[in-house]
Amino acid sequence: MVLTARANKLSINFGYGPDIDQQKQIGPVQSLDVISDEIAGKFNGSYVGMYATSNGEKSKAQATFQWFDYSGE
């Protein structure tokens, strides 16, 4: 499964699919205004990376990632 996040200025949309060429959009396009300097006040930028959580609960579940790729355009 391939997950994508594509940003364009202050908008971002998320997708998933079996590969990069067969993506289905997840939910509506989201606004990145909440992390802009005007709203967040001296926010030092967004970060991109892999993250998994068990919401503070003990868990034996595992999250594995075969690869991560970032391309800024």
Buried (B, 14 or more C-beta within 10 A) or exposed (E): EBEBEEBEEEEBBBBEBEEEEEBEEEEEEBEBEEBEEEEEEEEEEEEEEEEEEEEEEEEEEEEEEEEEEEEEE
